[in-house]
Each structure stands twice: as C-alpha cells, then as structure tokens.
Amino acid sequence: MIDLHKHMPYLAKHDGVWDGVYRYYDAEGNKTDEHRSRLVCRITGDDAVPYHQTNHYSWADGRTEIRDFPTTYSFGRIIFDNELIYGWCTEIPEDDHHRTLMLHWQRKGEEGIELYEMIQLSDCGTLRNRIWHWYRNGVLVQRTLIDEKFVSRDWRKLGGPSFAGDPI
C-alpha cells in the first residue's frame, strides 16, 4: 500500500479543503486575471489514485470552472497525467523547515508551454502560498500568485461534482 503520510509527509500536510485567490500577471508584472478558488486535496488511501485534487474556480463575472487531477505515485513523486497536463510534484528535502513542495508540468495541447510551481505551507499549517512560473519555449510569459487559507480536513463530508466538494 502507498502511504503518502510516510512517503510524502510534506504533501500530507496539505490534505483537506483550501480557499484562496489566484492572481495572474504578465511577464512585465501587469495583473491580467483574478479568481477565487476552492481546492479539495485528498490523500485517498487508494493505491491506484493515492492523491486526488479537485480545483473549483469562480470569477467575479459569474464564470466557474472545475478541474480534476487524479494522480499516481512513483519514486517520491506524485504524477499528474490527464487531458490538461502531464507533470509531477515532489518534496524538497533540503528545506530544513519542511514547508516546500515543487511541481513541474506541461500543458497538453499548448506546444511549448510548461510551468514550475513552488508551494510554501505556513508553520501553523493554515496558510499556503504558491507561485507558478509559466514558460513558452523557455521564456517567462506569465506568473500566477496564489494565497490560500485552510478550511477543513474533513473533505469526505463534502458532496458535489466528481466527489469534489461544494462549489464556491
């Protein structure tokens, strides 16, 4: 059995529901978009899908979007492979504070687009900050800053589409 609490203890600290705001900036630092989010991060106990994340997005103009990310586990990484992205998440053991996850992924259907993400978890475990660097053919084209607050560990009580939790 894949025990992510043992194999990826930094990731296991993120298990639960997180509410936040995504802010997008072009390479010159101009804000280009902003939306609210609710992420449901699940350590499932299922070897086939040991980590499952579902992102709910909501814009001020009423638009909504749900993105679902079941994963697999291989050699210290969770692997994302769905219709939108292929990539991985790993812990950074050099972080003496045990706060850092690093991700890399490529967007499917968008030739030359790849992203790096760094996630920092506060010592209290209730605040999370993330940054995405977007590259097109090796050139930075965008950044996304994400600030989140922890809502609940009890994601199992949530209903909604794709066992993802209540929409925002």
C-alpha positions as CSV (number, residue, x, y, z in Angstrom):
1,M,0.0,0.0,0.0
2,I,1.2,3.5,-0.8
3,D,1.2,5.5,2.4
4,L,1.7,9.1,1.4
5,H,1.8,10.1,5.0
6,K,5.0,8.1,5.2
7,H,6.4,8.6,1.7
8,M,5.5,12.3,1.2
9,P,4.8,13.8,4.7
10,Y,5.1,17.4,3.4
11,L,2.4,16.7,0.9
12,A,0.2,15.0,3.5
13,K,0.1,18.3,5.5
14,H,-1.9,19.7,2.6
15,D,-4.7,17.1,2.9
16,G,-8.1,19.0,3.1
17,V,-10.0,21.9,1.7
18,W,-8.4,25.2,0.9
19,D,-10.0,28.5,-0.2
20,G,-8.0,31.2,-1.9
21,V,-7.4,33.7,-4.7
22,Y,-5.4,33.2,-7.9
23,R,-3.8,36.4,-9.4
24,Y,-2.3,36.3,-12.9
25,Y,0.5,38.7,-14.0
26,D,2.2,39.0,-17.4
27,A,6.0,39.0,-17.7
28,E,6.1,42.7,-17.0
29,G,4.1,42.4,-13.8
30,N,0.7,43.7,-15.0
31,K,-2.3,41.9,-13.5
32,T,-4.2,40.1,-16.2
33,D,-6.8,38.0,-14.3
34,E,-8.0,37.1,-10.8
35,H,-10.4,34.5,-9.5
36,R,-11.4,32.7,-6.3
37,S,-10.7,29.1,-5.6
38,R,-11.6,26.1,-3.5
39,L,-9.2,23.2,-3.7
40,V,-10.0,19.8,-2.3
41,C,-6.7,17.9,-1.7
42,R,-7.3,14.3,-0.8
43,I,-4.9,11.6,0.4
44,T,-7.2,8.8,-0.6
45,G,-5.6,5.6,0.7
46,D,-6.2,4.1,-2.8
47,D,-3.1,2.8,-4.4
48,A,-4.5,3.5,-7.9
49,V,-5.1,7.2,-7.1
50,P,-3.2,7.9,-3.8
51,Y,-3.6,11.7,-4.2
52,H,-6.6,13.4,-5.8
53,Q,-7.0,17.1,-6.2
54,T,-10.1,19.0,-7.5
55,N,-10.0,22.7,-8.1
56,H,-13.1,24.9,-8.2
57,Y,-12.6,28.3,-9.7
58,S,-15.1,31.2,-9.6
59,W,-14.7,34.6,-11.3
60,A,-16.5,37.9,-10.3
61,D,-18.4,37.8,-13.6
62,G,-20.1,34.5,-12.7
63,R,-17.9,32.1,-14.7
64,T,-16.9,28.9,-13.0
65,E,-14.6,26.0,-13.8
66,I,-13.8,22.7,-12.2
67,R,-10.5,20.9,-12.9
68,D,-9.9,17.4,-11.6
69,F,-6.5,15.9,-11.0
70,P,-6.2,12.2,-10.0
71,T,-2.6,11.1,-9.7
72,T,-0.3,8.1,-9.4
73,Y,2.8,7.7,-7.2
74,S,6.3,6.8,-8.4
75,F,9.7,7.1,-6.7
76,G,8.9,10.0,-4.4
77,R,6.7,11.9,-6.8
78,I,3.0,12.2,-7.4
79,I,2.4,12.1,-11.2
80,F,-0.3,14.2,-12.9
81,D,-1.4,12.9,-16.3
82,N,-4.8,13.9,-17.6
83,E,-6.3,15.7,-20.5
84,L,-4.9,19.1,-19.4
85,I,-1.4,18.4,-18.0
86,Y,1.4,16.0,-17.6
87,G,3.8,16.6,-14.6
88,W,4.9,15.9,-11.1
89,C,5.0,17.1,-7.6
90,T,7.9,16.4,-5.1
91,E,9.0,17.4,-1.7
92,I,12.2,19.5,-1.3
93,P,14.1,17.7,1.5
94,E,16.8,20.5,1.6
95,D,14.1,22.7,3.1
96,D,15.0,22.5,6.8
97,H,11.6,23.9,7.7
98,H,9.6,21.2,5.9
99,R,7.4,23.7,4.1
100,T,8.2,23.3,0.4
101,L,6.7,21.3,-2.5
102,M,7.9,21.8,-6.1
103,L,5.9,21.0,-9.2
104,H,6.6,20.9,-12.9
105,W,4.0,20.3,-15.6
106,Q,3.5,20.7,-19.3
107,R,0.2,21.8,-20.8
108,K,-1.2,19.3,-23.2
109,G,-2.4,20.9,-26.5
110,E,-0.3,24.0,-25.9
111,E,3.0,23.4,-27.6
112,G,6.0,24.8,-25.7
113,I,4.1,25.7,-22.5
114,E,5.5,24.4,-19.2
115,L,5.1,25.6,-15.6
116,Y,7.1,25.4,-12.4
117,E,5.3,25.8,-9.1
118,M,6.6,26.3,-5.6
119,I,4.2,25.8,-2.7
120,Q,5.0,27.1,0.8
121,L,3.0,26.0,3.8
122,S,3.0,28.1,7.0
123,D,4.3,26.6,10.2
124,C,0.8,26.7,11.7
125,G,-0.5,24.7,8.6
126,T,-3.4,27.1,7.9
127,L,-1.9,29.4,5.3
128,R,-0.5,28.4,1.9
129,N,1.3,30.5,-0.7
130,R,2.0,29.3,-4.2
131,I,3.7,30.7,-7.3
132,W,3.6,29.5,-10.8
133,H,6.2,30.5,-13.4
134,W,4.8,30.0,-17.0
135,Y,7.3,29.5,-19.8
136,R,6.8,29.4,-23.5
137,N,9.7,27.8,-25.3
138,G,11.9,28.6,-22.3
139,V,10.9,32.3,-22.0
140,L,8.9,33.5,-19.0
141,V,5.5,34.7,-20.2
142,Q,3.4,34.8,-17.0
143,R,3.3,34.3,-13.2
144,T,0.4,33.2,-11.0
145,L,0.4,34.1,-7.3
146,I,-2.0,32.1,-5.1
147,D,-2.8,32.8,-1.5
148,E,-4.9,30.2,0.4
149,K,-6.4,29.5,3.8
150,F,-7.1,26.1,5.2
151,V,-10.8,25.3,5.6
152,S,-11.2,21.7,6.8
153,R,-9.5,18.3,6.9
154,D,-12.9,16.7,6.6
155,W,-13.2,16.6,2.8
156,R,-15.1,13.3,3.0
157,K,-18.2,15.1,4.2
158,L,-18.3,17.3,1.0
159,G,-20.6,16.4,-1.9
160,G,-20.7,17.8,-5.3
161,P,-19.4,17.0,-8.8
162,S,-16.7,14.4,-9.1
163,F,-16.7,13.9,-5.3
164,A,-15.0,17.3,-5.3
165,G,-16.8,19.3,-2.7
166,D,-19.3,22.1,-2.7
167,P,-18.8,24.8,-5.3
168,I,-17.6,28.2,-4.0
